[in-house]
Amino acid sequence: MIRLFQNHHVRKYQELDGLWDFQPLGENSKVEDMEGYDYQLPVPGCWESHPSFANYRGNAAYRKKVIIKNKTHLHLVCKGVSHTADIYFDGSFVTSHYNAYTPFSHVIKNVTEGEHELIIIVDNRFTDQSSLHIPNDYYTYGGIIRPVAIEWIGDVMVNQVKSLAIKSGESWNLELEVDITLLEDVQDSYYLKGKIANQTFEVDLKDKNLKFNHLIEGLKVSEWSPDAPQLYELELQIVRKRDEVVVDDYIDRIGFRDVTTKNGKIQVNGEDVVLKGFNRHEDHAIVGASFPFSLMVKDLELMKDIGANAVRTSHYPNDELFLDLCDEMGFLVWEENHARGLSLERMQHPLFRKQCEQVNQEMVENHYNHPSIIIWGILNECASNTEQGRKMYQEQLEQIRALDTSRPLTFASHHRAAELCFDLVDIVSFNLYPQWYTDEDPSELADQARKWADQLGGKGKPMIMSEFGADGLYGYRSPTAVKGTEERQTMIIEANLDAYMKKDYISGMFIWQFADCRVTEEDWFMTRAGTQNNKGIVNSYRQPKLSYQIIKNKWS
Ligand code: ADA
């Protein structure tokens, strides 16, 4: 399932879920060296879920045959390939993409009737071509981890529509930024027909103005809010004038809400909110990073059961299906670009800026319309304590602001008094682990963090405790309550929540972390028991630890 709603009624599309031929490739072998495929693996899926590839870090070929009944242009849509994809169609190279966590697409023109071969070479190795996927305190899986679809398109297609809801008195306006792609030098003329809530509209596509804004005013709609997550379908159609035939369409879902940061607080539709939630990796003991819809629901239902209202997509953009679910369930989302704990040296990797810029673009362009996303975050615990790092933080925050002025920006800092970038963001966020990594008192530390924020460019800005928590090895119980027991994890989380829930200047708290997750053996096995980050309040199978009930008692 690619989305929680029908993305097209007119444009024909086929999701390529299923068993694909699979063959691991040698260190330097190429697709043309392929002899045969000895395996069949599910797509979407991680190859680590297959017994033979539980620890495989390398490259591999996935192959799928597709039948085309009549000549067409094909729009290939990939929602996530981990972490690098080289795509071939009928043996010819089509496109490449780096990064597991952002979607990409490509048009293959004039595909004839008959059987065709789609091959995706997937590579999850840590090489000098990868500045963001590196050995880390989470796992870079291998595979086509999110859905793939092919779409039949004509000469004109709706490529992307960004929708900005703007309150206007008692009603709402909707500013559309429409991007239409013209594939051939067509002679026909077209117009765009649209429908949202109680209004229809038309825009003439004269002189092929293919990127334009269109304002719809006076919409009488119910707002999207965490308690009443009302969604509306925006339907756009491209109509050929000479015969009124609809040649393409595009459907998305819109929530009418706005996000502000005033008086040191965060507001949704003018109402102050306090975010209470979890940092969540897309990681599960059985499916790795490739979540079927039912397990996405499971995670959010558990969070709802605990009384959480927010989730941070630590540390990368999430599967759009998960964001659709957050839209429907009224979760508030801090979505962030892909980076975790990169030193200045790593930020100076020759590909870092280009790869971050690409992820930021793909994240914002593709996820812009989700009302559940109320904050964009960047560069978790990177070198924002250095002048050179600051330049890159500033560059990325400016890039995202240029793409989206409607959401506040932040980043999670662990640099305490040495932080140099709080003046660049709308919300100041702290990763602090009092009682775990330090013996500090959570209440005193939070007060001190507020002072750091005020002194370092964050005065008057909302403050989020973006990470706090402790290891708790599932099933390790002991009256000693030593660090690593579930008892100690519970005590530490309780002490943090008791402190933060009382502080009026704290607008959000995200426990690190929702579920235990796999980490890379390289660099991390010594500091992570079982080569796992065990700070989940459930284990990687979603079995609750002692802390689950304590948090629930406080939040629900
Ligand atoms: C950091 C980091 C998390 C995780 C956490 C921990 O704050 O942002 O990804 O590694 O530490 O478990 O120590």
Boltz pocket constraint, residues with backbone or C-beta under 6 A from the ligand:
constraints:
  - pocket:
      binder: B
      contacts: [[A, 137], [A, 314], [A, 340], [A, 341], [A, 380], [A, 381], [A, 414], [A, 431], [A, 467], [A, 512], [A, 533], [A, 535]]
      max_distance: 6.0
